[in-house]
Amino acid sequence: MNRRSKPSGRRRESAATRLCPAPVAGHDVPDRWLVPGLCVLLAGITWAVFGQTVHFDFVNYNDDIYVYDNPMVLKGLSLPGVGWAFTHPQVANWIPLTTLSHMLAGQLFGPHPGGHHLVNVLLHTAAALLLFLGLWQMTGRLWRSALVAAVFAVHPLRAESVAWVSERKDVLSAFLFMLTLGAYVRQVRRPFRGGPIVVFLLFALDLLAKSMVATLPLVLLLLDYWPLGRCQNRRDFFRRVVEKLPLLALSAGACVAAALVPGLVIPDAQRLPLLERLGNALVSCATYLRQMVWPAGLFIPYPYPHGPTDQPAGEVGLALVLVATISVWAVAGWKRRPWALVGWLWFLIMLAPVIEIIQINKDAARADRYTYLPGIGLTLAAIWAVAEGSAGWKHRRAVLSGLMVAVVAALTVVGRHQTAYWQNSETLWTHTLACTPDNLIARINLGTALAQEGKLEAAIRQYHKALEIKPDDVDARNNLGVTLFAKGEVAEAINQYRAVLETDPTNVVAHDNLGNALVKQGRLEEGIAQYQEVLDLNPSDANAHFNLGVALVTKGDLAGAITQYRLALESAPEQAETLNNLGLALLRTGDADGAMACFTQTTVMSPDPPARWYNLGNHLLQQGQLDEAMACYREALQIRPGYAGACAQLGTVYFQKGDMKPAIDFWQQALAADPNQWEVQNNLAWVLATARDPALRDGAKAVALAGQAAQTTDGGNPMILRTLAAAYAAAGRPSEAADTARKAAALALAQTNRALAENLRQELQFYETNARAQGSR
């Protein structure tokens, strides 16, 4: 009887799981090599879209905080680093596992962006493969599962999550999400004793990567209904809920921990009204639906509406109708179309934490990255709808095969194009402004990128446009001040910093920058007062302690400076520049041993061995120890031949020693390794234009190099214009030399650089004399 009852039990189970056809129940049984082949194809198209990112740079939108300007990350994995990752949120997110992954990448690749991008691509690829295998295991539908995974892998909406190093949390959490789903399905299909513990632990790791996956237990309940077929009645449903209680408790704990992180939830005073947030949520849902079907005009960030007139009532009404219609259709067909209800609810449930009803982002109403996992539900519902709705079509297989190839090919091409915008900060923000010219964040960040490239005039234009959008924006005005300061317009920079402080009197960055500008003008006491203002607001501010130390050195108070440098190191022990200045101050007080200990310690702060020698060489060069510095740079070149920084500094050492031939050779090597170093271009051009040895002079090449340097800096650097004038003279073009020297002198006077202006005045007389002589001939 027992033996006969078992097959009967199986028949009853099969009837109970009509919504979940097992892979062996006659559905898409592949031949031996089809599944591996599909996996290879899936990995291939993912690489076709995102493989280009290994040649991309970081972008100046949180990548500095997460990676390239984070000394704890660049030091690599360590026991103290693990503790730091669990106790220090990143950009208002408690994501310790993601931080540890950045540390591991930092240990492997250092500050070089290619390796960090590669990790993102590999994690995304692994997530896509696991999604394919997991869906196939659950539904038994091989080709549908492969198409869902392919759309997930290459859709243009994925570019933000994969091509942006800061979104490591997306791809890492997706990988762990898929592992958790796989472990859950394995436990359901073939239960084993440790199955629930494995699922629990994987989910816990997933939450440590990104708290947005807190909705995963609800997704598992959806999968219990379809395709797993474990919720056939109310009793089954309650059993499944009880089964998920440990996961739900873990989820609740993660939500509480995330909410406690300062800065995650926008404060009441800055939060938009509830009705406006609800309207934005509806419009965002509708927009995501449109972008899934027609992914055009994607950028970052999508500005948040500020005021009731910015969110048209008609637009909100249409979005409400669309969302309600789909919801009614999905619920009405819950028996005939279970995949529709599951896919739609997957989308809504996973989107709920980031739909901005609880506002967590003051800069963006929505984001492409928010669709990373929620979009899977939409894709699944759409693909199953087409497959089921085409059951009676003639030539159905051929039509659907062609449609599948066309969809994947189109998304691959568009996805690759969208990803290319993330090549660097300038390409990213230029694209954003092409889509939305009034994007404040894009204006500010493009200005920052241009300033970092030395294009100061272009950066200033961007900051002015940002202030046209929002005149009281403290970031735009402060950055404008920093750029004016770099350009030499110190008085105007001071005006900008004071304007920031009128808007925000407690802005420590503006106080700090104002102090720097006042010190630059020789107003030491006023500058010191600004640093003290910062320290009154934040006694542990490392920058203020450092800058105060620099001012005290200028004032001659070495003891006070040493105290400030030590206080700065207590707050920021990884700051190599502070250690270097402390060493210099100790050296001047006669503490040679203490000074050398500081200089040596800076060499172990970089995870990059050649950079350690390079840094030590820089310290020795600052002390005037040319031979010792030269030895350090050569050690760096032994480890990494062609290291641009070491070549450039060796050229500087030889120049200071008066040996021009090797100086020229090393500067040429530096430019061969990195052609965009305008300082090296300027130095080399000066030597080629002014060398005493006629065999070394090359006026034409000097003009080309100085011209490139001047173009890079938008003609705003009088030193470079002085070099260009000398180059024109060496090339036998005295009239152009005189015109350029005249511009340089005027610029130097405008920047209150009187010594340079006087030198240029004397040189201008020489060029004008030569120009007249050439004209008379």
C-alpha positions in Angstrom: 0.0 0.0 0.0 2.8 2.4 0.9 4.6 1.8 -2.3 1.4 2.4 -4.3 0.6 5.6 -2.3 3.9 7.2 -3.2 3.1 7.5 -7.0 -0.4 8.8 -6.0 1.3 11.4 -3.8 3.4 12.4 -6.7 0.4 12.8 -8.9 -1.3 15.0 -6.3 2.0 17.1 -6.0 2.1 17.5 -9.8 -1.5 18.7 -9.7 -0.7 21.1 -6.9 2.2 22.5 -8.8 0.5 23.1 -12.2 1.8 26.7 -11.9 5.3 25.4 -11.5 6.3 22.9 -14.3 9.5 21.2 -13.2 12.4 21.3 -15.6 12.0 17.6 -16.3 8.3 17.7 -17.0 8.6 18.1 -20.7 9.6 21.8 -20.8 12.6 23.0 -22.8 14.8 19.9 -22.2 18.1 21.0 -23.8 20.8 19.0 -25.4 24.1 18.5 -23.6 25.9 21.7 -24.8 23.0 24.1 -25.1 23.0 25.4 -21.5 26.8 26.0 -21.4 26.6 27.6 -24.8 23.9 30.0 -23.7 26.0 30.8 -20.6 29.0 31.6 -22.9 26.8 33.7 -25.1 25.3 35.6 -22.1 28.8 36.3 -20.8 29.9 37.4 -24.3 27.1 40.0 -24.8 27.6 41.3 -21.2 31.3 41.8 -22.0 30.4 43.4 -25.3 28.5 46.1 -23.5 30.5 46.6 -20.3 34.0 45.3 -21.2 34.9 48.7 -22.4 34.8 50.0 -18.8 38.2 48.5 -18.0 39.6 51.4 -19.9 37.4 54.0 -18.2 38.5 56.4 -15.5 36.8 57.0 -12.1 34.1 59.7 -12.1 34.0 62.6 -9.6 30.6 61.5 -8.2 31.3 59.5 -5.0 34.1 57.5 -6.5 36.5 59.6 -4.5 34.8 58.8 -1.3 34.4 55.1 -2.0 37.8 54.5 -3.6 40.4 56.7 -5.1 40.5 59.4 -2.3 39.9 56.9 0.5 43.2 55.9 2.1 41.5 53.1 4.2 40.3 51.5 1.0 43.5 51.9 -0.9 45.5 50.3 1.9 43.7 47.0 1.1 42.2 44.4 3.4 43.4 44.3 7.0 42.0 43.6 10.4 41.7 47.3 11.4 40.2 47.9 7.9 37.5 45.3 8.6 36.6 47.0 11.8 36.5 50.4 10.1 34.2 49.0 7.3 31.7 47.9 9.9 31.8 51.2 11.9 32.0 53.8 9.1 29.1 54.4 6.8 29.9 55.4 3.2 27.9 58.3 1.7 25.1 57.7 4.3 25.0 54.0 3.5 26.0 51.2 6.0 27.4 48.7 3.5 30.4 47.0 5.2 30.6 44.1 2.8 30.7 46.4 -0.2 33.4 48.5 1.5 35.4 45.3 2.1 35.1 44.5 -1.6 36.4 47.9 -2.5 39.3 47.3 -0.1 40.1 44.0 -1.7 40.1 45.7 -5.1 42.3 48.4 -3.7 44.8 45.8 -2.5 44.8 44.1 -5.9 44.7 47.2 -8.2 45.6 50.2 -6.1 44.2 53.5 -7.4 44.0 52.3 -11.0 40.4 52.4 -12.1 40.5 49.5 -14.7 40.7 46.8 -12.1 37.8 48.3 -10.0 35.7 48.5 -13.1 36.6 44.8 -14.0 35.3 43.6 -10.6 31.9 45.3 -11.3 31.7 43.7 -14.7 32.5 40.2 -13.4 29.9 40.5 -10.6 27.3 41.7 -13.0 28.1 38.9 -15.4 27.9 36.3 -12.6 24.5 37.7 -11.4 23.1 37.4 -15.0 24.3 33.8 -15.3 22.8 32.9 -11.9 19.5 34.6 -12.9 19.4 32.5 -16.0 20.1 29.2 -14.3 17.8 30.0 -11.3 14.8 30.9 -13.5 15.3 27.9 -15.6 15.5 25.7 -12.5 12.2 27.3 -11.2 10.2 27.5 -14.4 11.6 24.8 -16.7 11.5 27.4 -19.5 15.0 27.6 -20.9 14.7 30.1 -23.6 12.4 32.5 -21.7 14.8 32.3 -18.7 17.8 33.0 -21.0 16.0 36.0 -22.5 15.1 37.5 -19.1 18.8 37.1 -18.1 20.0 38.7 -21.4 17.7 41.7 -21.0 18.9 42.1 -17.4 22.5 41.8 -18.6 22.6 44.4 -21.4 19.7 46.7 -20.9 20.9 50.4 -21.0 19.4 51.0 -17.6 22.2 48.7 -16.2 24.9 51.1 -17.3 24.7 53.2 -14.1 25.0 50.2 -11.9 27.9 48.5 -13.7 29.9 51.3 -15.2 29.9 53.4 -12.0 32.5 52.1 -9.5 30.5 53.6 -6.6 27.6 51.3 -7.4 29.6 48.2 -6.5 26.9 47.7 -3.9 24.4 47.1 -6.7 26.3 44.4 -8.5 27.6 42.8 -5.3 24.1 42.7 -3.8 22.7 41.3 -7.1 25.2 38.5 -7.1 24.3 37.6 -3.5 20.6 38.0 -4.3 20.9 35.4 -7.1 22.9 33.1 -4.8 20.2 33.4 -2.1 17.4 32.7 -4.7 19.4 29.6 -5.9 19.9 28.3 -2.4 16.2 28.8 -1.6 15.0 27.0 -4.7 17.5 24.2 -4.0 16.1 23.9 -0.5 12.5 23.8 -1.8 13.2 21.3 -4.5 15.5 19.0 -2.5 15.4 19.9 1.2 18.5 19.4 3.3 19.1 20.0 6.9 21.3 23.1 6.6 19.3 24.6 3.7 17.4 27.3 5.8 20.7 28.3 7.5 22.4 28.8 4.1 19.6 30.9 2.8 19.7 33.0 6.1 23.4 33.5 5.9 23.4 34.5 2.2 20.6 36.9 2.8 22.5 38.4 5.8 25.6 38.9 3.5 23.3 40.5 0.9 22.0 43.0 3.4 25.6 43.9 4.3 26.2 44.7 0.7 23.1 46.9 0.2 20.1 47.3 2.5 17.7 47.8 -0.5 17.4 44.0 -0.8 15.5 43.9 2.5 12.4 43.1 0.4 13.8 39.7 -0.7 11.6 37.7 1.8 8.6 39.1 0.0 10.0 38.2 -3.4 10.4 34.6 -2.1 6.7 34.6 -1.1 5.9 35.6 -4.6 8.0 32.8 -6.0 6.3 30.4 -3.6 3.0 31.3 -5.4 4.6 31.1 -8.9 6.5 29.3 -10.2 7.2 27.2 -7.2 3.5 26.5 -6.6 3.8 26.4 -2.8 0.8 28.7 -2.0 -2.4 26.9 -3.2 -4.6 28.0 -0.4 -4.7 30.3 2.6 -3.2 27.7 4.9 -0.3 27.3 2.6 0.2 31.0 2.5 0.4 31.4 6.2 2.8 28.4 6.4 5.0 30.2 3.9 4.9 33.4 5.9 5.8 31.7 9.1 8.7 30.0 7.2 10.0 33.5 6.3 9.8 35.0 9.8 13.6 34.6 10.4 14.3 36.4 7.1 11.7 39.0 7.8 13.2 39.7 11.3 16.6 40.0 9.7 15.2 42.4 7.1 13.6 44.5 9.8 16.8 44.7 11.7 18.7 45.8 8.6 16.1 48.5 7.9 16.4 49.9 11.4 20.2 49.9 11.1 20.1 51.7 7.7 17.6 54.3 9.1 20.0 55.0 12.0 22.8 56.0 9.6 23.0 59.9 9.7 22.1 61.5 6.4 20.2 58.5 4.8 16.7 59.9 5.3 16.3 63.6 4.3 15.4 65.7 7.4 11.9 67.1 7.8 13.0 70.6 7.1 14.3 69.7 3.6 11.8 67.0 2.8 9.2 67.6 0.1 5.5 67.5 1.0 3.9 64.1 1.1 1.5 64.7 -1.8 4.4 65.8 -4.0 6.4 62.7 -3.0 3.4 60.5 -3.8 3.1 62.2 -7.2 6.8 61.7 -7.9 6.5 58.0 -7.0 3.7 57.5 -9.5 5.5 59.4 -12.2 8.8 57.5 -11.5 7.0 54.1 -11.8 5.5 55.2 -15.2 8.9 56.6 -16.3 10.7 53.3 -15.4 8.1 51.4 -17.4 8.7 53.7 -20.4 12.5 53.4 -20.0 12.3 49.6 -19.9 10.6 49.6 -23.3 12.3 52.7 -24.8 15.6 53.4 -23.0 16.4 56.8 -24.5 17.6 60.0 -22.8 19.1 58.3 -19.8 21.4 60.4 -17.5 22.3 61.1 -13.9 20.9 62.5 -11.8 17.3 63.2 -12.7 16.5 66.5 -10.9 14.0 66.4 -8.1 11.0 68.7 -8.6 10.9 71.6 -6.1 7.4 73.0 -5.8 3.9 71.9 -6.8 4.1 73.4 -10.3 7.1 71.3 -11.2 5.0 68.1 -11.2 2.0 68.6 -13.6 -1.2 67.2 -12.3 -2.0 65.8 -15.7 1.3 63.8 -15.7 0.6 62.4 -12.2 -2.9 61.5 -13.3 -1.7 59.6 -16.4 0.8 57.8 -14.3 -1.8 56.8 -11.8 -4.1 55.5 -14.5 -1.2 53.5 -16.0 -0.1 52.0 -12.7 -3.7 51.2 -11.7 -4.6 49.6 -15.0 -1.6 47.3 -14.9 -2.3 46.4 -11.3 -6.0 45.6 -12.1 -5.0 43.5 -15.1 -2.4 41.6 -13.0 -4.7 40.9 -10.1 -7.7 40.0 -12.3 -5.7 37.3 -14.0 -4.0 35.9 -10.9 -5.1 32.4 -11.8 -4.7 32.4 -15.5 -1.6 34.7 -15.6 0.3 34.1 -12.3 3.5 35.3 -13.9 1.9 38.7 -14.6 1.0 39.2 -10.9 4.4 37.9 -9.7 6.4 40.1 -12.1 4.4 43.2 -11.4 4.5 42.8 -7.6 8.3 41.9 -7.8 8.8 45.3 -9.5 6.7 47.3 -7.1 7.9 45.6 -3.9 11.6 45.8 -4.7 11.2 49.4 -5.9 9.4 50.5 -2.7 12.5 51.3 -0.6 13.8 53.8 -3.3 10.6 55.2 -4.7 11.2 58.3 -2.6 8.0 58.3 -0.6 10.4 58.1 2.3 12.8 60.6 0.7 16.4 59.5 0.7 17.9 61.5 -2.1 17.7 65.3 -2.2 19.4 65.5 -5.6 17.4 63.0 -7.7 13.7 62.1 -8.1 14.6 58.7 -9.4 17.7 56.9 -10.8 18.4 54.2 -13.4 20.2 52.1 -10.7 17.0 51.8 -8.7 15.6 49.5 -11.5 18.6 47.1 -11.3 16.8 44.3 -9.5 13.1 45.5 -9.7 13.3 45.5 -13.5 13.7 41.8 -13.5 10.1 41.4 -12.5 8.9 43.6 -15.4 11.1 41.7 -17.9 9.8 38.3 -16.6 6.2 39.4 -16.9 6.6 40.9 -20.4 8.5 37.9 -21.8 6.0 35.4 -20.4 3.1 37.6 -21.7 4.5 37.5 -25.2 5.2 33.8 -25.1 1.8 32.8 -23.7 -0.1 35.3 -25.9 1.5 34.0 -29.1 0.5 30.4 -28.5 -1.7 30.3 -31.6 0.6 32.1 -34.0 1.6 30.6 -37.3 5.4 30.1 -37.5 5.5 31.0 -33.8 9.0 29.6 -33.2 10.6 31.5 -36.1 8.8 34.7 -35.2 9.7 34.6 -31.5 13.3 33.6 -32.3 13.7 36.5 -34.6 12.1 38.8 -32.1 14.4 37.6 -29.3 17.5 38.1 -31.4 16.3 41.6 -32.5 15.5 42.7 -28.9 18.8 41.4 -27.5 20.9 42.9 -30.4 19.2 46.3 -30.1 19.6 46.4 -26.3 23.3 45.4 -26.7 24.0 48.2 -29.1 22.1 50.8 -27.1 23.5 49.5 -23.8 27.1 49.8 -25.1 26.4 53.3 -26.3 24.9 54.4 -23.0 27.8 52.8 -21.1 30.3 54.8 -23.2 29.1 58.0 -21.5 30.7 56.8 -18.3 34.2 57.0 -19.8 35.2 59.8 -17.5 33.7 62.7 -15.6 33.8 65.1 -18.5 32.0 62.7 -20.9 29.4 61.8 -18.2 28.4 65.4 -17.3 28.6 66.7 -20.8 26.0 64.0 -21.8 23.9 64.9 -18.8 23.8 68.5 -19.7 23.0 67.7 -23.3 19.9 66.0 -21.9 19.0 68.5 -19.2 20.9 71.8 -19.4 19.5 73.0 -16.0 21.0 70.1 -14.1 22.8 71.8 -11.1 24.8 68.7 -10.0 26.0 68.1 -13.5 27.1 71.8 -13.9 29.1 71.7 -10.6 30.7 68.3 -11.3 31.6 69.2 -14.9 33.2 72.4 -13.5 35.2 70.3 -11.0 36.3 67.9 -13.8 37.5 70.8 -16.0 39.3 72.4 -13.1 41.2 69.2 -12.4 42.3 69.1 -16.0 43.6 72.7 -15.7 40.8 74.2 -17.8 40.1 76.9 -15.3 38.2 79.3 -17.5 35.9 76.6 -18.7 35.3 75.4 -15.1 34.5 79.0 -14.0 31.9 79.2 -16.7 30.2 76.0 -15.5 30.1 77.3 -11.9 28.5 80.6 -13.1 25.9 78.6 -15.0 25.2 76.5 -11.8 24.7 79.7 -9.9 22.2 80.9 -12.5 20.2 77.8 -11.8 20.5 78.2 -8.0 22.1 81.5 -6.9 22.5 80.4 -3.2 24.1 77.1 -3.9 27.1 76.9 -1.5 28.9 74.1 -3.4 28.9 75.9 -6.7 30.0 79.2 -5.1 32.7 77.5 -3.0 34.0 75.6 -6.0 34.0 78.9 -8.0 36.2 80.4 -5.2 38.6 77.5 -5.3 39.0 77.8 -9.0 39.5 81.5 -8.9 42.1 81.0 -6.2 43.9 78.4 -8.4 43.8 80.9 -11.2 45.5 83.5 -9.0 42.4 85.7 -8.6 42.6 85.6 -4.8 40.6 88.7 -4.0 37.6 87.5 -6.0 38.0 84.0 -4.4 37.7 85.7 -1.0 34.5 87.4 -2.2 33.0 84.1 -3.1 33.9 82.4 0.2 32.4 85.3 2.1 29.2 85.0 0.0 29.0 81.3 1.0 29.4 82.2 4.7 26.6 84.8 4.4 24.3 81.9 3.3 25.7 79.3 5.6 27.8 80.8 8.5 28.7 77.3 9.8 30.2 76.1 6.4 33.6 74.7 7.6 34.8 74.2 4.0 34.3 77.9 3.2 35.9 79.0 6.4 38.9 76.8 5.6 39.2 78.1 2.1 38.8 81.7 3.2 41.6 81.1 5.6 43.8 79.8 2.8 43.1 82.8 0.6 43.8 85.3 3.4 47.1 83.6 4.2 47.9 83.7 0.5 47.5 87.5 0.6 49.8 87.6 3.6 47.0 88.3 6.1 48.2 85.6 8.5 46.2 86.7 11.5 42.9 86.8 9.6 43.6 83.5 8.1 44.4 81.9 11.4 41.2 83.3 12.8 39.3 81.5 10.0 41.0 78.2 10.9 40.1 78.7 14.5 36.4 79.2 13.4 36.6 75.8 11.8 38.0 74.2 14.9 35.4 75.8 17.1 32.7 74.2 14.9 34.6 70.9 14.5 37.6 70.4 16.8 38.7 67.3 15.0 38.8 68.8 11.5 42.1 67.6 10.1 42.3 70.1 7.2 41.9 73.0 9.6 44.7 71.7 11.9 46.9 71.2 8.9 46.3 74.6 7.4 46.7 76.2 10.8 50.1 74.4 11.0 51.2 75.8 7.6 50.2 79.3 8.7 52.1 79.0 11.9 55.2 77.9 10.1 54.9 81.0 7.9 54.6 83.0 11.0 57.7 81.4 12.5 55.9 79.5 15.2 57.4 76.0 14.6 56.4 74.6 18.0 52.7 75.6 17.4 52.8 74.2 13.9 54.2 70.9 15.1 51.3 70.7 17.6 48.8 71.4 14.9 50.3 68.8 12.6 50.1 66.2 15.3 46.5 67.0 16.1 45.7 66.7 12.3 47.3 63.2 12.3 45.2 62.2 15.3 42.1 62.9 13.2 43.5 61.7 9.9 46.5 59.4 10.5 46.8 58.5 6.8 47.6 61.9 5.5 51.0 61.7 3.9 51.2 65.5 3.3 50.7 66.2 7.0 53.4 63.8 7.9 55.7 65.4 5.4 55.1 68.8 6.8 55.6 67.6 10.3 58.9 66.1 9.2 60.0 69.4 7.6 59.1 71.3 10.8 60.9 68.8 13.0 63.9 69.1 10.6 64.0 72.9 11.1 63.9 72.5 14.9 66.9 70.1 14.7 65.1 66.9 15.3 66.6 65.0 12.3 65.6 61.5 13.6 62.0 62.5 14.1 61.9 64.1 10.7 63.3 61.1 8.9 60.8 58.9 10.7 58.0 61.0 9.3 59.5 60.9 5.8 60.0 57.2 5.9 56.5 56.5 7.3 54.9 58.3 4.3 56.4 55.6 2.0 54.3 52.8 3.6 51.1 54.7 3.1 50.7 54.0 -0.5 49.6 50.4 -1.5 51.6 50.9 -4.7 55.3 50.1 -4.2 56.7 52.4 -7.0 54.5 55.2 -5.6 56.2 54.7 -2.2 59.6 55.4 -3.7 58.1 58.3 -5.7 56.7 59.9 -2.5 59.9 59.5 -0.6 61.7 61.1 -3.5 59.4 64.0 -3.4 60.1 64.6 0.3 63.8 64.4 -0.3 63.5 66.8 -3.2 61.6 69.3 -1.0 64.6 69.2 1.4 67.0 69.9 -1.4 68.6 66.4 -1.2 68.8 66.0 -5.0 71.0 62.9 -5.2 68.9 61.0 -2.6 65.7 62.0 -4.4 67.1 60.9 -7.7 68.0 57.5 -6.2 64.3 57.1 -5.1 62.9 58.0 -8.5 65.2 55.4 -10.1 64.0 52.8 -7.7 60.5 53.6 -8.7 61.5 53.2 -12.4 63.2 49.8 -11.6 59.8 48.5 -10.4 57.7 50.2 -13.0 59.6 51.2 -16.2 58.1 54.3 -17.8 56.4 55.5 -14.6 55.4 59.0 -15.7 55.6 60.7 -12.3 59.1 59.4 -11.7 60.3 60.4 -15.1 58.9 63.9 -14.7 60.6 64.4 -11.3 63.9 63.0 -12.6 63.7 65.7 -15.3 63.1 68.3 -12.6 66.1 67.1 -10.5 68.4 67.2 -13.5 67.1 70.7 -14.4 67.9 71.9 -10.9 71.4 70.4 -11.2 71.8 72.3 -14.4 72.2 69.2 -16.6 69.7 69.9 -19.4 70.3 66.9 -21.7 69.0 64.2 -19.3 66.3 66.6 -18.1 65.0 66.8 -21.6 65.2 63.0 -22.1 63.3 62.3 -18.9 60.6 64.9 -19.6 60.1 63.4 -23.1 59.8 59.9 -21.5 57.2 61.3 -19.0 55.2 62.7 -21.9 55.4 59.5 -23.8 53.8 57.7 -20.8 51.2 60.5 -20.2 51.0 63.2 -22.9 48.5 65.3 -20.9 50.9 66.6 -18.2 50.8 70.4 -18.9 53.5 71.1 -16.2 55.9 68.8 -18.0 55.0 70.3 -21.3 55.7 73.7 -20.0 59.1 72.7 -18.4 60.3 70.9 -21.5 59.2 73.8 -23.7 61.1 76.3 -21.6 64.4 74.3 -21.8 64.0 73.7 -25.5 63.4 77.5 -26.0 66.1 78.8 -23.6 68.9 76.2 -23.4 72.4 77.8 -23.7 73.6 74.9 -25.8 72.3 75.5 -29.4 72.2 71.8 -30.0 69.5 71.4 -27.4 67.3 74.3 -28.6 64.3 73.5 -30.7 62.0 76.5 -31.1 59.3 74.7 -33.2 58.9 71.9 -30.8 58.9 74.3 -27.9 56.1 76.3 -29.5 54.0 73.1 -30.0 54.5 72.0 -26.4 53.9 75.4 -24.8 50.8 75.8 -27.1 49.4 72.5 -25.8 50.0 73.5 -22.2 48.4 76.9 -22.8 45.4 75.3 -24.4 44.9 72.8 -21.6 44.9 75.7 -19.0 42.7 77.9 -21.2 45.4 80.5 -21.5 44.9 81.5 -17.9 48.4 80.7 -16.6 51.0 83.5 -17.1 53.9 81.2 -16.5 52.9 79.1 -19.4 52.3 82.1 -21.6 55.8 83.3 -20.6 57.2 80.0 -21.9 55.2 80.3 -25.1 56.6 83.7 -25.7 60.1 82.4 -25.2 59.3 79.5 -27.6 58.1 82.0 -30.3 61.3 83.9 -29.9 63.4 80.8 -30.2 61.4 79.8 -33.4 62.3 83.2 -34.9 58.8 84.7 -34.4 59.5 87.8 -32.3 56.2 89.6 -33.0 54.2 86.7 -31.7 56.6 86.5 -28.8 56.0 90.1 -27.9 52.2 89.7 -28.2 52.2 86.7 -26.0 54.5 88.2 -23.4 52.3 91.3 -23.3 49.3 89.1 -22.5 51.2 87.2 -19.9 52.4 90.4 -18.2 48.8 91.7 -18.0 47.6 88.4 -16.6 50.4 88.4 -14.0 49.5 91.9 -12.9 45.8 90.9 -12.6 46.9 88.0 -10.4 49.1 90.4 -8.3 52.2 88.4 -9.3 54.4 91.5 -9.5 57.8 89.6 -9.7 56.6 87.6 -12.7 55.1 90.8 -14.3 58.5 92.6 -13.9 60.4 89.7 -15.5 57.9 89.6 -18.4 58.3 93.4 -18.8 62.0 93.1 -19.3 61.6 90.1 -21.7 58.9 92.0 -23.6 61.4 94.8 -24.3 63.8 92.3 -25.8 61.1 90.7 -28.0 59.9 94.1 -29.2 63.5 95.1 -30.1 63.9 91.9 -32.1 60.5 92.3 -33.8 61.5 95.8 -34.9 64.8 94.6 -36.1 63.2 91.8 -38.1 60.7 94.3 -39.5 63.4 96.6 -40.7 65.1 93.8 -42.5 
